[in-house]
Amino acid sequence: STSEPTFDVENLPDAAAFSIETIAPSNETMELSSEPTGAYTIVPTVRPSQRPISEPSSTVTQTCNGLESNCGLRANKVMLATLHNAMSSIEDSFYGPSHAWRLEDALEAGYRGLTLESCDCGKDGIQLCNSFCFSGKRDPVRVFSNIADFLVDNPNEVIVVLIKANDQTLLRLFDVVFAEAPGLRSLMYSHPGVTAEWPLLGELIDLNKRLIIFQDGDLD
């Protein structure tokens, strides 16, 4: 009898940038190769390309996060490949990083969900960190500016961000980001209420409200 294939990840970096179960949403950054033993190895092949992923709907058939069929789905019915602790990477010198490459590379590879944490890092101000500032941190203004730039370059893409706010930093985080990241606020979608129906993904794109942010912590 033929046994089911197993995944051999010995050749992956210690902190692989992208998880095994999410090979598909990419610009061919991973390939699945068969070995003589019948096992499979996921091997990074190329770094995500720095080029627009989508084109304006006025010039081509509209797609929404890569698929025309997504455009008719409500935003809360679309499953997104999501990066946990997206700010934590080897490239950004995090201690015990979650990923090899930066979250900006993950966006180029097809990820559309990001989870982030904010911390009060004293003299360094509000930073994106993994619970503790000493384990590594990223400048939130630069991160959110890069997210905004990605959305401008890719007008048919919608991104969802979940922020876990530590140290009572949520309001201060938004004060800093809105003041220093031009254009970010205009891209954000504001949902009218918990009982309101979510818009279609295509409607968010037409309205150019393509950044949805949820918060965890600092709920007062």
C-alpha positions in Angstrom: 0.0 0.0 0.0 1.1 3.6 -0.6 1.6 5.7 2.6 0.6 9.3 2.7 3.5 11.7 2.0 5.2 13.4 5.0 6.9 16.8 5.2 10.6 16.9 5.8 11.6 20.4 6.9 15.2 19.7 7.8 16.4 22.0 5.0 14.3 25.0 6.1 15.9 27.9 8.0 15.5 27.7 11.8 12.8 30.4 11.6 11.2 29.8 8.3 9.6 33.0 6.9 6.5 31.3 5.7 4.7 28.3 7.2 4.2 24.9 5.5 0.4 25.1 5.2 0.5 28.3 3.2 2.5 27.6 0.1 -0.2 28.7 -2.3 -0.5 32.5 -1.7 2.8 33.5 -3.1 4.6 34.6 -6.2 6.1 31.1 -6.5 8.4 31.6 -3.5 8.3 27.9 -2.5 8.4 24.7 -4.5 7.4 21.2 -3.4 9.9 18.5 -4.6 9.6 14.7 -4.4 12.6 12.8 -3.0 13.4 9.1 -3.8 12.2 8.1 -0.4 8.7 9.4 -1.1 9.0 12.2 1.4 8.5 15.8 0.5 10.7 18.8 1.2 9.6 22.4 1.0 12.5 24.5 -0.2 12.7 28.3 -0.4 13.4 29.1 -4.1 13.4 32.9 -4.5 12.9 36.0 -2.3 9.5 37.6 -2.9 9.7 39.9 -5.9 9.4 43.7 -5.5 6.7 44.3 -8.1 3.0 45.2 -8.1 0.8 42.1 -7.5 -2.4 43.6 -8.9 -3.4 46.2 -11.5 -6.1 48.8 -11.3 -9.5 47.5 -12.2 -9.9 50.1 -14.9 -7.3 48.3 -17.1 -8.0 44.6 -16.4 -10.7 42.4 -15.1 -11.0 43.3 -11.4 -9.6 40.9 -8.9 -9.8 41.2 -5.2 -6.8 39.8 -3.2 -5.8 37.8 -6.3 -9.2 36.3 -7.4 -12.1 37.7 -9.3 -14.4 35.4 -7.2 -13.4 37.2 -4.0 -14.9 40.5 -5.1 -18.4 39.2 -4.5 -17.7 37.9 -1.0 -18.2 39.9 2.2 -15.0 40.9 3.9 -15.8 38.7 6.9 -16.2 35.6 4.7 -12.8 35.7 3.1 -10.0 33.6 4.7 -6.6 35.3 4.6 -3.1 33.8 5.0 -1.9 35.5 8.2 1.5 36.1 9.7 1.7 35.7 13.5 4.1 38.2 15.2 4.6 39.7 11.8 7.2 42.2 13.1 9.5 39.5 14.5 12.2 38.4 12.0 15.8 37.5 11.7 16.3 40.4 9.4 15.2 42.8 12.1 17.5 41.2 14.7 14.7 39.8 17.0 15.8 37.4 19.7 13.9 34.2 19.1 12.3 35.5 15.9 9.1 34.1 14.4 10.2 34.6 10.8 13.3 34.8 8.6 12.2 37.6 6.4 10.4 40.9 7.1 6.6 41.3 7.0 7.1 43.5 3.9 8.4 40.4 2.1 5.4 38.4 3.3 3.1 41.0 1.8 4.9 40.5 -1.6 4.5 36.7 -1.1 0.7 37.0 -0.8 0.0 37.2 2.9 -2.8 39.6 3.7 -3.2 39.2 7.4 -0.7 40.6 10.0 -0.7 40.3 13.7 1.4 42.9 15.6 2.1 43.9 19.2 2.8 47.3 20.5 5.0 48.1 23.6 6.1 51.1 25.5 9.9 50.9 25.2 10.8 53.8 27.4 13.2 56.2 25.7 12.6 54.5 22.4 8.9 55.3 22.6 6.1 53.2 21.2 7.5 50.2 19.3 6.3 47.0 17.7 7.7 44.1 19.8 6.9 40.6 20.9 5.7 41.4 24.5 9.2 42.6 25.6 11.3 45.4 24.1 14.6 43.6 24.8 13.6 40.7 22.5 13.5 43.0 19.5 11.5 45.9 18.2 10.4 47.7 15.0 9.5 51.3 14.4 5.6 51.4 13.9 5.7 54.4 11.7 8.0 52.7 9.2 6.0 49.5 9.3 2.6 51.2 8.8 4.1 53.5 6.1 5.4 50.4 4.3 1.9 48.8 4.5 0.4 52.0 3.1 2.9 52.1 0.3 2.1 48.4 -0.5 -1.6 49.2 -0.7 -1.0 52.2 -3.0 1.2 50.0 -5.3 -1.4 47.2 -5.3 -4.8 48.8 -5.6 -6.8 45.5 -5.7 -5.5 44.2 -2.3 -7.1 44.4 1.1 -5.0 43.9 4.3 -6.3 43.0 7.8 -4.1 43.9 10.8 -4.7 42.7 14.4 -2.9 44.7 17.0 -2.3 43.4 20.5 -1.6 46.5 22.6 0.6 46.1 25.6 1.4 48.7 28.3 -1.6 50.9 27.5 -0.1 51.8 24.2 -3.0 51.7 21.7 -4.0 55.3 21.6 -0.4 56.5 21.7 0.4 54.1 18.9 -2.3 55.6 16.6 -1.4 59.1 17.6 2.2 58.5 16.4 1.3 56.5 13.3 -1.4 58.9 12.1 0.9 61.9 12.6 3.9 60.5 10.8 2.5 58.0 8.2 0.8 60.1 5.6 -2.1 58.6 3.8 -2.6 55.7 6.2 -5.9 57.1 7.8 -7.5 57.5 4.4 -7.0 53.8 3.6 -8.6 52.6 6.8 -12.1 51.1 6.9 -14.3 52.1 9.8 -17.1 49.6 10.4 -20.3 51.3 11.5 -21.2 48.8 14.3 -21.1 45.3 15.5 -24.5 44.4 14.0 -23.8 46.1 10.6 -23.3 43.9 7.6 -19.7 43.8 6.3 -19.1 45.2 2.8 -18.0 43.1 -0.1 -14.3 42.9 -0.8 -14.9 44.6 -4.1 -16.8 47.4 -2.4 -13.8 48.1 -0.1 -11.5 48.2 -3.1 -13.9 50.6 -5.0 -14.0 52.8 -1.9 -10.3 52.6 -1.5 -10.8 51.6 2.2 -8.5 48.6 2.1 -6.9 48.5 5.5 -9.0 46.9 8.3 -7.5 47.1 11.8 -8.7 45.1 14.9 -7.4 45.7 18.4 -6.8 43.4 21.3 -6.1 44.9 24.7 -6.5 48.5 25.9 -10.2 48.1 25.3 -11.1 50.9 27.8 
